[in-house]
């Protein structure tokens, strides 16, 4: 996929130097903006990464775009109830998020007091989101601390899991790209074309069972067959288009919240 890097319209020497540094890190070409429109920049390439003074913005050929913002995580944190946090329980746990994406789940888990490591296979997404986690300033110090506390790793989930010792994490969390597009989730459109399309597999399941001390948790579209296919306890969330599944891998697992099950 051809991606180029340039600056915002307010191009200056500092921004251009930063763009060149990012280009070296990601091994991507850098061009001068020269007041060119986004439409013109996208001619001949599939995406343009714009460097601003305090953010990165990825424009895609299909009109979608991606930048880091913890808005979804903020709404969940402000809510009095979050299904994922309920599954984790009250104790502080060591969590491996195998599908970081935009890091909403990682932020919510970190804010709840858990020690979170997040894996992202796409180097461009990993860079944009990792920079956002390090630099985004919200009005909430606890949210800022939660974002800064997340350790991010650029790697394929299965390959990374294979390198880990047995029982390395309390929880292994998986949120593969949904098998069906959920209407109203336009914030994911900019991510979708870069997402790892590798389906959850038996090999991945066995590695998660080896690495997790307590539970494996998966999030999937309610119509997905991943729950039954791999033996997850399917936790139904009424009026929600995605559900959670759980596999307890030890007798010390936490008590699940009361909910409907199939």
VENLIN-V321795 format. One record per helix or strand of 2 or more residues. SS is the DSSP state (h for helix, s for strand). FROM is the first residue (numbers start at 1). LEN is the number of residues. If there is no record, write none. Layout:
# VENLIN-V321795
ss = <SS,SS>
from = <FROM,FROM>
len = <LEN,LEN>
This chain:
# VENLIN-V321795
ss = <s,h,s,h,s,s,s,h,h,s,h,s,h,h,s,h,s,h,h,s,h,s,s,s>
from = <3,13,29,38,47,56,65,71,83,94,104,115,123,141,151,157,169,186,202,212,226,233,242,260>
len = <5,14,2,4,5,5,3,8,6,4,8,6,13,9,4,7,6,7,10,10,5,4,7,2>
